[in-house]
Amino acid sequence: MTILDAMQWAAVTGEAPPHRPPTAAQYSKAGLPWFDWDDADAVALEGSPILAGLEGVAAKAAEKGLPPDPADTTPVRPRRVRKLGPSRRRVREGEV
């Protein structure tokens, strides 16, 4: 799998890049459901040592003296939350 940034997308496809993903506020305003995974017995996976040193976009922006993106700091109160949990049916590679 390869992930392209906006400039690479235009160079590879010859088209303008797709629109930006919606912010959490836009997602909630559209009435789309949020999902809450509920599995009391789940154990967190250990983090990757390779990725441990990476910084987030907000941390990099702050490092450069840029203000935080309002979309990242505006609280969101989802109206629709669907509870999910572990399935008894295992999905295997290649199943349709």
TALIN-V974560 format. One record per residue. N is the residue number from 0. RES is the residue in three letters. BURIAL is 1 if it has 9 or more other C-alpha atoms within 8 Angstrom, else 0. Layout:
BEGIN
[[N,RES,BURIAL] [N,RES,BURIAL]]
END
This chain:
BEGIN
[[0,MET,0] [1,THR,0] [2,ILE,0] [3,LEU,0] [4,ASP,0] [5,ALA,0] [6,MET,0] [7,GLN,0] [8,TRP,1] [9,ALA,1] [10,ALA,0] [11,VAL,0] [12,THR,0] [13,GLY,0] [14,GLU,0] [15,ALA,0] [16,PRO,0] [17,PRO,0] [18,HIS,0] [19,ARG,0] [20,PRO,0] [21,PRO,0] [22,THR,0] [23,ALA,0] [24,ALA,1] [25,GLN,0] [26,TYR,1] [27,SER,1] [28,LYS,0] [29,ALA,0] [30,GLY,0] [31,LEU,0] [32,PRO,1] [33,TRP,0] [34,PHE,0] [35,ASP,0] [36,TRP,0] [37,ASP,0] [38,ASP,0] [39,ALA,0] [40,ASP,0] [41,ALA,0] [42,VAL,0] [43,ALA,0] [44,LEU,0] [45,GLU,0] [46,GLY,0] [47,SER,0] [48,PRO,0] [49,ILE,0] [50,LEU,0] [51,ALA,0] [52,GLY,0] [53,LEU,0] [54,GLU,0] [55,GLY,0] [56,VAL,0] [57,ALA,0] [58,ALA,0] [59,LYS,1] [60,ALA,1] [61,ALA,1] [62,GLU,0] [63,LYS,0] [64,GLY,0] [65,LEU,0] [66,PRO,0] [67,PRO,1] [68,ASP,0] [69,PRO,0] [70,ALA,0] [71,ASP,0] [72,THR,0] [73,THR,0] [74,PRO,0] [75,VAL,0] [76,ARG,0] [77,PRO,0] [78,ARG,0] [79,ARG,0] [80,VAL,1] [81,ARG,0] [82,LYS,0] [83,LEU,0] [84,GLY,0] [85,PRO,0] [86,SER,0] [87,ARG,0] [88,ARG,0] [89,ARG,0] [90,VAL,0] [91,ARG,0] [92,GLU,0] [93,GLY,0] [94,GLU,0] [95,VAL,0]]
END
